[in-house]
Structures are given as C-alpha cells and as structure tokens.
Amino acid sequence: MRLVNQARGLLSEHGIIIARDITQLRRGLAVIVGNDNDGISDMVRALVRELQAELVELDRRIATYHQRIREIFRSNDQCQQLGKIEGIAPLTATALIAAVGDRTCFKNGRQFAAWLGLVSSTGGTDRCVWRTRECALPTF
C-alpha cells in the first residue's frame, strides 16, 4: 500500500490523477512508461519506471508467499482440520497454528476462545461473541 500511495502522490504532483484501484495504477504506470509524448520529464518517467518495477517485484514476492502458505496448509494436519471450519482459509489457518504453537497450553476450547477474544465478560458472566451460530472451535 505504501508503494501505491507513493506512486499516486508522485503522479498527482505532476497533474496525473489515478484512481485508488491498484489495477488502474498498474495500467496508468504502463501507459506513462510507454508514452514519450505526454509532457512528463525524463526524470519523472524514470521514477515511474522504478516504481513500476518495484510493484512487479512486490507482486512476485507476494505470490511466492501465498504459494508457501498453500503448501504449508496442504501438508499440515492441524491446518487441514481448521480449514474445515466455515470462514477459515489457508492464510487464517496457518497464521493461527503459527500463533498458537502448542495447543496444550489451553485447558479447553473456552480458554482458546477467550485468547482469541471471542468471549466477553459482562457482570461476571462470560458470553460468546458469536451468538448467531454455534462456535466450531477445536477441541483440546
């Protein structure tokens, strides 16, 4: 996001406004880099070319990390179990397994829910924040 805002800010200083949509930014950068007759100085065009290259590299790195996360998800039984819960995708499952580490540090699912922040205490009574459906928390 920093890079997108940096590129949009640089372009706006030169009168080029691009929508916040990252797809629009990619298109705009490509047009600017490929067009020599739009009145933009060579220095600004060089900066835009660098920003475009940095964005491409960032996209490549993100794709690599997503692939690693999918591989970890597929090879880890605990991640697979969490993935069966509605709303839990590979990213959430692997992050949860990484954050919790040893699940035996929780005596039961209720402690785990409290650690996640799903249980609130009001007037000495604990209430599940997910009141609309039964929580499918892992058993310990």
Steps between C-alpha positions, in 0.01 A plus 500: 500500500790733574631457148158562344453820701855611416438453127161673512651792697788542256266495203252741659781753550533498121129530434434131434218364711448124517219329689585316821440167331835322466400363160448856375841595641670211317335605173589864555863422575525288185354782290738757649806280456406418140407853389777750428273778370290585805705791635644310798868561560751221453584510871137448603461227238809326641353521852171357374690218328677420830170504689347270239794257529474507879126427480563205267764363739266545796224315315744216428605476865137501619415220254798300632385543861144402411634184334705418812194548720294268278776236518516522879122481519488187282775323693383577856223289654404768754464756222283255308274456804466874545430539129183295543351781711290740296688823442846359575720509189868400464632839612294507819566135580878526462512829692299347783721190520810722494364730774372228732793264466428236764125478540537314832562835669119537500299283736195504276336667201354774719848616603602496138192707407587750775858521370360578154274767650177318420378502860403816680433530870200705613395514862692187592337298221703392200316520170605372160538783250385267220141480621347439157648155448657223698876551509692216339815547706763227509481262793800476730 
